[in-house]
Amino acid sequence: MTEIDWHKIHTTRLTACCQRAAADLNLSITSPFILNEGQPHEHRFVAFFPRIGHHNGIVVCLASDWEKLSEIAHAHGYTCVGVLPESCASYDPVRWASFIKEWDVTTSDA
């Protein structure tokens, strides 16, 4: 029996949602976004929105990865948001516009 890789499934769905939100809202995005601190210290985020939020922009990850990735992102001047899998199960333009608006006024990692 094949084991289901839920992390990969959720990451794929979140990537698609971020890309659609960026297209719908005419936002710049890099997805996936890799923060490289030298081998073997590559940190993969689902997306990077350079023109929203504070500091150098916002990086997005799954909520389950937030604890590990938020400190790294913050050390490099990015705000990091973690998204619950339920929020990216399917794309809802109204909900994602709300997320982006909320992220754009974020003053600390959330």
BALO-622120 format. One record per atom (N, C-alpha, C, CB): residue in one letter; x, y, z. Coordinates in steps of 0.05 Angstrom, whole numbers, padded with zeros to 5 digits, always signed. Glycine has a CB too. Layout:
<atoms>
AXYZ...
</atoms>
This chain:
<atoms>
M+00017-00023+00000M+00000+00000+00000M+00018+00025+00000M-00019+00000+00024T+00011+00044-00016T+00026+00069-00018T+00017+00089+00003T+00023+00081-00046E+00036+00100+00017E+00030+00120+00037E+00025+00147+00024E+00053+00122+00058I+00005+00161+00033I-00002+00188+00022I+00016+00209+00034I-00032+00194+00026D+00029+00225+00018D+00046+00247+00027D+00029+00272+00029D+00071+00251+00008W+00016+00276+00052W-00002+00298+00056W+00013+00325+00055W-00017+00296+00083H+00037+00326+00065H+00052+00351+00064H+00056+00360+00035H+00080+00347+00078K+00063+00341+00018K+00066+00348-00010K+00040+00357-00023K+00078+00323-00026I+00019+00343-00017I-00008+00350-00027I-00016+00378-00018I-00029+00330-00019H-00013+00384+00008H-00020+00410+00018H-00002+00432+00007H-00018+00410+00049T+00024+00426+00004T+00043+00445-00008T+00035+00452-00037T+00071+00435-00007T+00028+00431-00052T+00020+00435-00080T-00006+00452-00081T+00015+00408-00094R-00025+00447-00064R-00050+00462-00064R-00045+00491-00056R-00070+00449-00045L-00028+00495-00035L-00022+00522-00026L-00007+00538-00048L-00005+00521+00000T+00011+00525-00061T+00026+00537-00084T+00006+00547-00105T+00046+00518-00096A-00013+00530-00112A-00032+00537-00133A-00050+00561-00123A-00050+00513-00139C-00058+00560-00098C-00074+00582-00087C-00059+00609-00087C-00084+00576-00059C-00034+00608-00079C-00018+00632-00078C-00014+00643-00107C+00010+00627-00066Q-00009+00626-00126Q-00005+00634-00153Q-00031+00646-00165Q+00004+00611-00170R-00053+00634-00159R-00079+00645-00169R-00085+00672-00156R-00102+00625-00164A-00080+00674-00130A-00085+00699-00116A-00068+00721-00128A-00080+00696-00086A-00043+00715-00133A-00024+00734-00145A-00034+00743-00172A+00004+00723-00147A-00043+00725-00188A-00053+00731-00215A-00079+00748-00212A-00059+00706-00231D-00097+00740-00195D-00123+00754-00192D-00119+00782-00182D-00141+00739-00174L-00099+00786-00164L-00095+00812-00151L-00072+00827-00163L-00090+00808-00121N-00061+00817-00185N-00039+00831-00199N-00015+00836-00181N-00049+00857-00212L-00007+00815-00167L+00016+00817-00148L+00040+00802-00159L+00008+00807-00121S+00063+00812-00153S+00088+00797-00159S+00090+00773-00140S+00113+00816-00157I+00100+00751-00150I+00104+00727-00134I+00127+00711-00144I+00078+00710-00134T+00141+00699-00126T+00161+00678-00133T+00152+00653-00118T+00191+00687-00125S+00147+00632-00134S+00136+00608-00122S+00146+00584-00138S+00105+00609-00121P+00160+00566-00125P+00168+00566-00097P+00190+00586-00092P+00177+00538-00088F+00196+00592-00067F+00217+00611-00060F+00237+00596-00042F+00206+00636-00045I+00262+00597-00050I+00283+00583-00035I+00302+00603-00023I+00298+00562-00053L+00304+00603+00003L+00323+00620+00017L+00348+00603+00022L+00311+00631+00044N+00370+00610+00009N+00394+00594+00010N+00415+00606+00029N+00406+00590-00018E+00421+00591+00049E+00442+00599+00068E+00467+00583+00063E+00432+00596+00097G+00469+00571+00039G+00492+00554+00033G+00485+00525+00037G+00516+00562+00049Q+00496+00508+00022Q+00490+00479+00024Q+00498+00469+00051Q+00505+00463+00002P+00484+00452+00064P+00458+00442+00056P+00435+00457+00069P+00456+00412+00064H+00438+00483+00072H+00419+00499+00087H+00400+00515+00068H+00433+00518+00105E+00386+00500+00051E+00365+00513+00035E+00339+00510+00049E+00364+00500+00007H+00324+00532+00050H+00298+00532+00063H+00277+00539+00042H+00297+00552+00087R+00258+00520+00038R+00238+00523+00017R+00212+00534+00028R+00233+00496+00003F+00203+00556+00017F+00177+00568+00023F+00159+00564-00001F+00180+00598+00031V+00133+00563+00005V+00114+00559-00017V+00114+00583-00036V+00085+00556-00005A+00116+00608-00025A+00115+00631-00042A+00127+00655-00028A+00086+00638-00049F+00135+00674-00044F+00145+00700-00035F+00131+00722-00049F+00176+00702-00040F+00118+00740-00033F+00105+00764-00044F+00122+00788-00036F+00075+00766-00032P+00138+00798-00054P+00157+00819-00047P+00145+00846-00041P+00176+00822-00069R+00121+00852-00050R+00110+00879-00048R+00088+00881-00027R+00100+00888-00074I+00084+00861-00010I+00064+00864+00011I+00078+00859+00038I+00041+00844+00007G+00065+00869+00058G+00076+00866+00085G+00098+00886+00091G+00086+00838+00088H+00114+00880+00110H+00135+00897+00120H+00162+00884+00114H+00132+00903+00150H+00183+00898+00119H+00210+00888+00115H+00214+00883+00085H+00216+00863+00131N+00222+00860+00078N+00229+00853+00050N+00206+00839+00036N+00253+00836+00049G+00182+00837+00048G+00160+00823+00037G+00152+00800+00054G+00167+00813+00008I+00133+00784+00044I+00122+00761+00059I+00129+00735+00045I+00092+00764+00062V+00138+00716+00061V+00141+00689+00052V+00119+00672+00064V+00170+00677+00059V+00110+00652+00049V+00087+00636+00057V+00096+00607+00060V+00064+00638+00037C+00087+00594+00081C+00092+00566+00085C+00067+00553+00096C+00117+00561+00103L+00067+00526+00098L+00046+00512+00112L+00049+00518+00142L+00047+00482+00107A+00027+00519+00156A+00027+00524+00185A+00045+00504+00199A-00002+00523+00196S+00045+00479+00190S+00062+00459+00203S+00092+00464+00201S+00055+00431+00191D+00100+00481+00181D+00128+00488+00178D+00135+00515+00190D+00135+00488+00148W+00115+00529+00199W+00119+00557+00208W+00139+00559+00231W+00093+00569+00217E+00138+00542+00251E+00156+00544+00273E+00185+00542+00264E+00150+00523+00294K+00190+00524+00246K+00218+00520+00236K+00227+00542+00218K+00219+00493+00221L+00209+00552+00200L+00217+00571+00180L+00214+00600+00188L+00200+00566+00155S+00197+00607+00207S+00192+00635+00213S+00217+00649+00224S+00170+00638+00233E+00232+00636+00241E+00256+00648+00252E+00277+00653+00230E+00269+00630+00274I+00279+00635+00211I+00298+00638+00189I+00290+00661+00171I+00300+00612+00172A+00264+00662+00165A+00254+00684+00148A+00258+00711+00162A+00224+00680+00142H+00251+00713+00187H+00254+00737+00202H+00283+00747+00203H+00243+00734+00231A+00301+00728+00206A+00330+00735+00207A+00339+00748+00181A+00346+00710+00213H+00325+00742+00159H+00332+00753+00133H+00314+00777+00126H+00330+00732+00112G+00298+00787+00144G+00282+00810+00139G+00255+00805+00127G+00296+00828+00123Y+00246+00780+00126Y+00220+00774+00115Y+00200+00769+00137Y+00222+00749+00096T+00175+00775+00132T+00153+00766+00149T+00144+00739+00139T+00129+00787+00149C+00138+00721+00157C+00130+00693+00149C+00102+00688+00159C+00150+00672+00160V+00085+00678+00141V+00058+00669+00149V+00055+00640+00143V+00037+00686+00134G+00042+00626+00162G+00036+00598+00158G+00007+00594+00153G+00045+00582+00183V+00001+00579+00132V-00027+00575+00124V-00036+00546+00131V-00030+00580+00093L-00059+00544+00143L-00070+00518+00150L-00079+00504+00124L-00094+00521+00169P-00076+00477+00123P-00084+00462+00099P-00113+00466+00092P-00079+00433+00104E-00130+00470+00112E-00159+00474+00106E-00163+00499+00090E-00175+00475+00132S-00146+00519+00093S-00149+00545+00079S-00141+00543+00050S-00132+00566+00093C-00126+00522+00043C-00117+00520+00015C-00128+00495+00001C-00087+00519+00014A-00149+00483+00013A-00160+00459+00001A-00172+00465-00027A-00183+00448+00019S-00183+00489-00030S-00192+00499-00056S-00190+00529-00056S-00222+00489-00061Y-00188+00540-00080Y-00184+00569-00083Y-00210+00584-00081Y-00170+00575-00109D-00211+00603-00063D-00234+00621-00060D-00223+00649-00062D-00249+00616-00032P-00230+00663-00084P-00218+00690-00089P-00224+00710-00067P-00227+00700-00115V-00247+00709-00055V-00254+00728-00034V-00237+00722-00009V-00285+00726-00027R-00235+00697-00001R-00219+00690+00022R-00190+00697+00018R-00222+00659+00028W-00179+00691-00006W-00151+00697-00011W-00146+00727-00013W-00142+00684-00037A-00165+00743-00023A-00162+00772-00023A-00161+00782+00006A-00185+00786-00038S-00176+00770+00023S-00177+00777+00052S-00150+00769+00065S-00200+00762+00066F-00139+00746+00058F-00113+00738+00069F-00092+00758+00061F-00105+00710+00059I-00091+00765+00036I-00071+00784+00025I-00074+00811+00039I-00073+00787-00005K-00098+00820+00042K-00102+00846+00056K-00092+00845+00084K-00132+00854+00055E-00098+00823+00098E-00089+00819+00126E-00058+00818+00127E-00101+00794+00138W-00046+00803+00109W-00017+00801+00108W-00004+00827+00102W-00009+00780+00087D-00017+00844+00086D-00005+00870+00078D-00003+00889+00102D-00022+00882+00056V-00017+00885+00123V-00015+00902+00146V-00001+00888+00170V-00042+00912+00154T+00008+00864+00165T+00022+00849+00186T+00047+00864+00194T+00029+00820+00176T+00050+00867+00221T+00074+00880+00230T+00094+00861+00244T+00067+00902+00250S+00085+00836+00248S+00103+00816+00260S+00096+00789+00248S+00102+00816+00291D+00113+00770+00253D+00107+00743+00242D+00081+00733+00255D+00130+00723+00248A+00064+00721+00238A+00039+00710+00248A+00035+00682+00239A+00015+00728+00239
</atoms>
